[in-house]
Amino acid sequence: MIDVPLRLTLDGAALAANWRWFAARSGRAACGAAVKADGYGLGARDVVPRLAAAGCRDFFVTTWAEAAALGRAGDGVSLSILHGVREADLAQALASSARPVLNSPAMVARWKAAAPHRACDVMVDTGMNRLGLTPAEAGSGMLDGLRIATLMSHLACADEPGHPLNDTQRARFAALVAAVPADRYSLANSAGICLGEPYAFDLTRPGLGLYGGVPAPGADGQIVPVVALEAEVLQVRDVAAGEAVGYGATFVAPAAIRAAILNIGYADGYFRALGPGGAAWAGERRCPVIGRVSMDLIAVDVTGGDVSEGDWLSIDLDLPNAVSGTSLSQYELLTGLGHRYQRRWT
Ligand SMILES: *Cc1c(COP(=O)(O)O)cnc(C)c1O
């Protein structure tokens, strides 16, 4: 394998521990896993078998292309396609054991015509106005005759525990449970699970928290980091007082400093917004990012430290901290990591 000056270390035990935490918080409900966007950037083909070994049986991706990329999900494992079934998806859908999540009346009609006896899932929109049938459509009889494995809805504000829309959506969903027959009912994502058991119904669908994101205030200190980044020092240089570092000369050394140039940049998901407040670590020494983040490089202040060319520094990617004060979300950080890392699971 070609050696790369940029590493992503993924902790399989932490991934499993996070899933078990959500499974325990889901009470009597089964706990699934959202593995869309290539397992939130970690690699769905690596994530799914690890979660399946931990006991997860219900997986969610967005499209049939993501399902195909996953390969065979394994025995006793169910896969749902959140974006449903377009006309162009029918051939693959009929050849697959995965289930479409029917989102619109046209999708319902399409599935009834193409596979009247095959199980499907159905999404009902209870207040987010994104994908899904309206509750009125769901109750209109249009679903009669379908074999619905999972009837689901999705919360818009679960990361804000006090938001009134949470209870509104839960109540609307509870009314659907009474009105629309399905094998199982599912409402909660990671943050929704943190809202408590009344949100869990039969099946939960965490994503973010599995991968080390902290979805809600209540999960602080409970979620184990899964992703660790390290970049190699390509060069170390002395910067005299008054000299600038990086594009735009936005950083000017207030005194003589030593800077290490690291092999990571915004093309690796280390976005410009992470520069201010961002840091690398040389052992116990915090080395703040100085100047603008480049496409492939950052500079960090290593003054007084023992850092040389060829050393590896770890990049601080404590997800909630890394995004605080920026307009980025933890989701964007994970899914933006890019493809230039040498990836290693422990
Ligand atoms: C992405 C997604 C999830 C997982 O959400 P997290 O906030 O990452 O836990 C669950 N359900 C649906 C429908 C989704 O689109």
The ligand as a Tripos MOL2 file, in Angstrom:
@<TRIPOS>MOLECULE
LIG
   15    15     1     0     0
SMALL
NO_CHARGES

@<TRIPOS>ATOM
      1 C1        -30.2690   10.5580    8.8650 C.3       1 LIG1
      2 C2        -31.5260    9.9880    9.3950 C.ar      1 LIG1
      3 C3        -31.5390    9.3650   10.6550 C.ar      1 LIG1
      4 C4        -30.3610    9.4010   11.5940 C.3       1 LIG1
      5 O1        -30.2940   10.6950   12.1600 O.3       1 LIG1
      6 P1        -29.1650   11.1360   13.2040 P.3       1 LIG1
      7 O2        -29.5630   12.5340   13.5510 O.co2     1 LIG1
      8 O3        -27.8740   11.0890   12.4820 O.co2     1 LIG1
      9 O4        -29.2150   10.2180   14.3470 O.co2     1 LIG1
     10 C5        -32.7050    8.7400   11.0390 C.ar      1 LIG1
     11 N1        -33.8080    8.7470   10.2550 N.ar      1 LIG1
     12 C6        -33.8250    9.3630    9.0460 C.ar      1 LIG1
     13 C7        -35.0790    9.3430    8.2420 C.3       1 LIG1
     14 C8        -32.7050   10.0200    8.5840 C.ar      1 LIG1
     15 O5        -32.7360   10.6520    7.4080 O.3       1 LIG1
@<TRIPOS>BOND
     1     1     2 1
     2     2     3 ar
     3     2    14 ar
     4     3     4 1
     5     3    10 ar
     6     4     5 1
     7     5     6 1
     8     6     7 2
     9     6     8 1
    10     6     9 1
    11    10    11 ar
    12    11    12 ar
    13    12    13 1
    14    12    14 ar
    15    14    15 1
@<TRIPOS>SUBSTRUCTURE
     1 LIG1         1 GROUP 0 **** ****
